[in-house]
Amino acid sequence: MLDALSRTFFLSLAGSEPLRRLASRYGMRAGGFARRFIAGETLEDALETARQLTGAGLLLTLNYLGESVASIEDARRAADGYVRMLGTMREHGLTPRISVKLTQLGLVHDPAACEANLRRLLDAGGDACFVRVDMEHSTWVDPTLDLVERIWRDGHRRVGVVLQAYLYRTPDDLARVNALGIGVRLCKGAYKEDRDVAYPVKADVNAAFVDLTGTLLRDADYPALATHDPHMIAAARAAADEIGRSRDSFEFQMLYGVRRDLQASLLDDGYRVRVYLPHGDQWFPYFMRRMGERPANVLFVARSLLHER
Ligand code: FDA
């Protein structure tokens, strides 16, 4: 209950312009509090952090922050940015793996242009690239799955999707994408949803995550389990052992700056761990979702601010 309240509170603050301005003043400068969760505002910041993380044995997916762009021109500019990013990653010897949001590529304004933008990224990325399509609010689940399926059926195999355990519909969606062979990242879900579409109680979300993890580990080629929750991770490890799945046949994924201790201990135990590394100047909504997930993060920010003052 408290979890849901805190999440709702922070998600509603994510739209606050005065708060965004205040956070911008302090959050992103060198050593600023937002730097814990976001590499910086520029691609160079992200590449520098990427080098450190890969040096520590972590795998990466890079994200250029932004969602719900204001116009189709902004969506095209975002896609241009991703195309440049894929090229630069290759130049720097990084595997070009990115995570994108379809609302950033224009899904709200013009679905056909959004699809063209996504295809442009896949074409620009080369053979080694992989584009993970993040999942957003439940309003966008059908258009997102339909678009990814169309692209998959056209022969693109370097695209994957995200499913959210908190949605009641997800077992059906998982059956659909598993039947096609599309790679899945499973997460709990981060948006404000009505109780008629998503479990309102955390214990039910967790139970759904464990069930879906079992299905993925049994049926999918190479699933990605995105969670920082030690209980979810323990359940996944136990299920994989029981099924006899090798540790390199699936991966855990975590957000940059979150549970770095767990990331390191999973690596030590021989698991693959991928970090979602975001950068860009549109960082405020992403940052507020991280605050809503864990109220202790607010204390971390408050302490950083006091320290800076
Ligand atoms: P949960 O929120 O239950 O937290 C369990 C424990 O994890 C906490 O007690 C704490 O120890 C730790 N923890 C969790 N979040 C933390 C934080 N922000 N700071 C510090 N500690 C924290 N969502 C979505 O809707 N669509 C998407 O496409 C994605 N994509 C995605 C990619 C990756 C790589 C990750 C890791 C997550 C996502 N998410 C997402 C977000 C996801 O839905 C979810 O909101 C967060 O991962 C938090 O859920 P947990 O499973 O970590 O557990």
Boltz pocket constraint, residues with backbone or C-beta under 6 A from the ligand:
constraints:
  - pocket:
      binder: B
      contacts: [[A, 133], [A, 134], [A, 135], [A, 136], [A, 162], [A, 164], [A, 187], [A, 188], [A, 189], [A, 190], [A, 191], [A, 226], [A, 227], [A, 228], [A, 229], [A, 230], [A, 232], [A, 253], [A, 254], [A, 255], [A, 257], [A, 258], [A, 259], [A, 274], [A, 275], [A, 276], [A, 289], [A, 290], [A, 291], [A, 293], [A, 294], [A, 297]]
      max_distance: 6.0
